[in-house]
Amino acid sequence: MLTIPIFQVDAFTDKLFGGNPAAVCPLIEWLPAPLMQKIAAENNLAETAFFIRQGNDFELRWFTPESEVDLCGHATLATAHVLFKQLNYASNTIHFHTLKAGTLTVSKDNDLYTLNFPSRPPHAGEVPAGLIEALGGLEPNEILRSRDYFIVYENEDMVKSLKPDFSKLKQIDSLGFVVTAPGLNSDFVSRFFAPAVGIDEDPVTGSAHCNLIPYWASKLGKDKLHAFQVSARKGELWCELQGERVLMSGRAVTYLQGEIFVNM
């Protein structure tokens, strides 16, 4: 019988039941990927993060209920929160080594965590047939592409009012869909849909802000930005563009701590 610690953390919020929940599983050594995938499916959260220690640093991987992904912000923040708050990591900065996103760092200043991630500016690309219809029919100002499709609307109310047809979105070849607009009480707002990997709507999406930060920094002519992800659970981020990197700061709250029992 294998016993695996598990934590659940609400990320990018200072209030329980807000932000984006992620599971975090510390490991002594890597488990087979199919087993980690089964654990993520059983957790049935947008992301489950697994990490192992590597000297003073850590290796980190993320799984949705359906697949492993190349980058995840909120589960990285949640993992750092577990290391700092539950596992008493002594330094104020953690270095995470990942399979496809390189080295990611998270630093702590009191209860605020800052993620240092790659900048991924969206660019012009072919618009797939049926995308606007799948998002509910509202005509956007602009459609771009990075890892995900990046759709810009006129105002915050339009983003909030979107009612996507997730079965139609799932038929479009893309991990996810970022929708965004200028904010009423922030520099910009966003939502994120990823039905192809089992997440109809992600409450708060760090990886999407790798696109959002360089886009809005260019549009608004400033490098420091304040953002809300306007999902039902809501999330708040303080952002900064630093050349080819982006900084995302937010808070986190621990919801549960327990153990998983697996027959090997």
C-alpha positions as a printed Julia matrix, in Angstrom:
264×3 Matrix{Float64}:
   0.0    0.0     0.0
   1.39   3.38   -1.05
   0.42   6.42    1.02
   0.61   9.81   -0.73
   0.06  13.13    1.09
  -2.48  15.43   -0.53
  -3.36  19.07    0.01
  -6.09  21.13   -1.61
  -5.48  24.85   -1.97
  -7.6   27.72   -3.3
  -5.18  29.82   -5.39
  -5.31  33.48   -6.45
  -7.64  34.37   -3.58
  -7.5   35.21    0.1
 -10.94  33.7     0.76
 -11.85  30.04    1.08
 -14.13  28.81   -1.74
 -12.77  31.51   -4.05
 -10.02  31.48   -6.65
  -9.02  28.21   -8.3
  -8.75  24.96   -6.32
  -5.78  22.7    -6.99
  -4.62  19.44   -5.44
  -0.95  19.14   -4.5
   0.79  15.78   -3.95
   4.38  15.69   -2.6
   6.25  12.58   -3.79
   9.52  10.92   -2.83
  10.04   9.78   -6.43
   8.0    9.96   -9.61
   5.05   7.63   -9.96
   4.16   6.14  -13.35
   2.38   8.8   -15.42
  -0.79   6.64  -15.84
  -1.1    6.44  -12.05
  -0.69  10.2   -11.62
  -3.33  10.64  -14.32
  -5.73   8.36  -12.42
  -5.16  10.32   -9.22
  -5.87  13.59  -11.05
  -9.05  12.11  -12.52
 -10.13  10.9    -9.08
  -9.47  14.35   -7.57
 -11.62  15.83  -10.36
 -10.14  19.31   -9.98
  -8.89  21.47  -12.82
  -5.31  20.55  -11.89
  -3.39  18.19   -9.63
   0.28  19.07   -9.12
   2.92  16.46   -8.27
   6.42  17.4    -7.16
   9.65  15.79   -5.99
  12.66  17.38   -4.34
  15.81  17.89   -6.42
  18.52  19.19   -4.09
  17.36  22.64   -2.98
  14.91  22.82   -5.92
  11.88  20.81   -7.05
  10.62  19.05  -10.16
   6.97  19.78  -10.91
   4.29  18.26  -13.17
   0.59  19.1   -13.64
  -2.36  16.91  -14.66
  -5.96  17.8   -15.49
  -8.57  15.05  -15.09
  -7.82  14.02  -18.68
  -4.19  14.84  -19.55
  -0.81  16.19  -18.48
  -0.29  19.86  -19.4
   2.8   21.92  -20.22
   2.14  24.85  -17.87
  -0.21  25.68  -15.01
  -0.09  28.82  -12.9
  -2.62  28.27  -10.14
  -1.34  24.77   -9.27
   2.23  26.14   -9.18
   1.11  28.84   -6.76
  -0.74  26.18   -4.73
   2.39  23.99   -4.61
   4.51  26.9    -3.4
   1.89  27.68   -0.75
   2.06  24.07    0.51
   5.86  24.17    0.63
   5.96  27.52    2.43
   3.02  27.09    4.81
   2.58  23.36    5.39
   6.07  21.95    4.77
   8.08  24.87    6.21
  10.35  25.52    3.23
  12.94  27.94    4.61
  13.92  30.16    1.66
  11.72  32.95    0.29
  12.14  31.7    -3.29
  11.37  28.28   -4.78
  12.71  27.04   -8.14
  10.54  24.52   -9.99
  11.99  22.55  -12.91
   9.38  21.48  -15.47
   9.3   19.25  -18.53
   8.3   21.89  -21.11
   8.13  25.31  -19.44
  11.71  25.47  -18.17
  12.49  26.72  -14.68
   9.71  28.58  -12.88
  10.22  30.52   -9.67
   7.82  31.54   -6.92
   8.84  34.08   -4.3
   7.04  34.96   -1.07
   6.48  38.38    0.5
   4.36  37.87    3.62
   1.15  36.29    2.26
   1.68  37.35   -1.36
   3.24  34.89   -3.8
   4.85  36.02   -7.07
   5.23  33.62  -10.0
   7.91  34.22  -12.64
   6.69  32.63  -15.89
   7.54  32.88  -19.59
   5.86  35.61  -21.64
   3.84  34.16  -24.52
   2.45  37.06  -26.57
  -0.48  36.06  -28.78
  -0.09  36.53  -32.5
  -2.21  36.67  -35.61
  -3.4   33.3   -36.89
  -6.11  31.51  -38.79
  -9.56  31.73  -37.2
 -11.22  28.31  -37.06
 -14.7   27.86  -38.44
 -17.4   27.92  -35.78
 -15.35  29.58  -33.03
 -17.53  32.67  -32.58
 -20.69  30.55  -32.68
 -19.23  28.14  -30.09
 -18.5   31.08  -27.78
 -22.13  32.18  -27.94
 -22.26  34.37  -31.04
 -20.96  37.7   -29.69
 -18.64  39.3   -32.25
 -15.17  39.98  -30.78
 -12.81  42.82  -31.66
  -9.88  40.51  -32.33
  -8.94  36.82  -32.46
  -5.28  35.85  -31.96
  -3.4   32.64  -31.12
  -0.7   31.46  -28.74
  -0.95  28.0   -27.15
  -4.65  28.83  -26.88
  -7.03  30.92  -28.95
  -7.08  34.48  -27.61
 -10.33  36.39  -28.13
 -10.67  40.1   -27.3
 -14.05  41.75  -26.63
 -15.12  45.37  -26.36
 -15.93  45.43  -22.65
 -16.13  43.47  -19.39
 -19.89  42.92  -19.58
 -19.5   41.06  -22.87
 -16.92  38.71  -21.33
 -19.16  38.08  -18.31
 -22.2   37.4   -20.49
 -20.59  34.7   -22.65
 -22.37  31.34  -22.58
 -20.18  28.98  -24.59
 -21.37  25.75  -26.16
 -18.69  23.49  -24.7
 -19.5   20.56  -26.96
 -18.77  22.82  -29.97
 -15.63  24.31  -28.39
 -14.32  20.81  -27.76
 -14.42  20.12  -31.5
 -11.98  22.97  -32.21
  -8.32  21.94  -32.09
  -7.0   23.91  -29.12
  -6.15  23.2   -25.49
  -8.01  26.31  -24.38
  -9.71  29.61  -25.18
  -8.81  32.89  -23.45
 -11.47  35.6   -23.61
 -10.62  39.09  -22.38
 -11.6   42.77  -22.34
 -10.69  46.01  -20.57
 -11.84  45.93  -16.94
 -14.24  48.23  -15.15
 -12.26  48.12  -11.88
  -9.01  46.7   -13.2
  -6.78  46.98  -16.24
  -8.3   43.86  -17.81
 -10.56  40.9   -17.13
 -10.59  37.4   -18.55
 -12.2   33.97  -18.58
 -10.73  30.67  -19.73
 -12.39  27.61  -21.28
 -10.66  24.25  -21.87
 -13.26  21.52  -22.52
 -10.73  19.48  -24.54
  -8.85  18.63  -21.31
 -11.92  18.21  -19.12
 -12.21  21.81  -17.84
 -15.26  23.62  -19.21
 -14.32  26.83  -17.38
 -11.19  27.27  -15.31
 -11.79  29.67  -12.41
  -8.36  31.4   -12.48
  -5.69  30.57  -15.06
  -2.05  31.52  -14.55
  -0.9   30.15  -17.9
  -3.45  32.34  -19.72
  -1.85  35.4   -18.13
   1.38  34.53  -19.95
  -0.61  35.73  -22.99
  -2.74  38.37  -21.28
   0.07  40.33  -19.63
   2.16  41.06  -22.76
  -1.0   41.79  -24.78
  -2.46  44.3   -22.34
   0.93  45.81  -21.46
   1.33  46.67  -25.14
  -2.26  47.91  -25.54
  -2.27  50.05  -22.39
   1.34  51.22  -22.58
   2.35  50.12  -19.1
   4.15  47.14  -17.61
   2.36  46.86  -14.24
  -1.25  45.69  -14.43
  -4.12  44.69  -12.16
  -6.4   41.87  -13.33
  -9.51  39.93  -12.41
 -10.59  36.59  -13.82
 -14.36  36.96  -13.75
 -15.41  33.34  -13.31
 -18.02  32.39  -10.74
 -15.3   31.85   -8.1
 -13.33  34.97   -9.15
  -9.6   35.56   -8.89
  -7.36  38.6    -8.49
  -3.83  39.01   -9.86
  -1.18  41.73   -9.78
   0.89  41.43  -12.96
   4.08  42.8   -14.45
   5.8   42.39  -17.82
   9.58  41.99  -17.55
  10.9   41.49  -21.06
  10.47  37.85  -21.99
   9.09  36.99  -18.53
   5.87  37.85  -16.72
   5.25  38.19  -12.99
   1.91  37.18  -11.49
   1.2   37.78   -7.83
  -1.65  36.39   -5.77
  -2.64  34.79   -2.5
  -3.73  31.28   -1.5
  -5.71  29.47    1.21
  -5.41  25.84    2.33
  -8.71  23.94    2.22
  -7.73  20.4     3.24
  -4.87  18.06    4.09
  -5.05  14.27    3.91
  -3.68  11.04    2.47
  -4.27   8.95   -0.62
  -4.01   5.14   -0.38
  -2.96   3.32   -3.54
  -2.38  -0.4    -4.07
   0.77  -0.77   -6.19
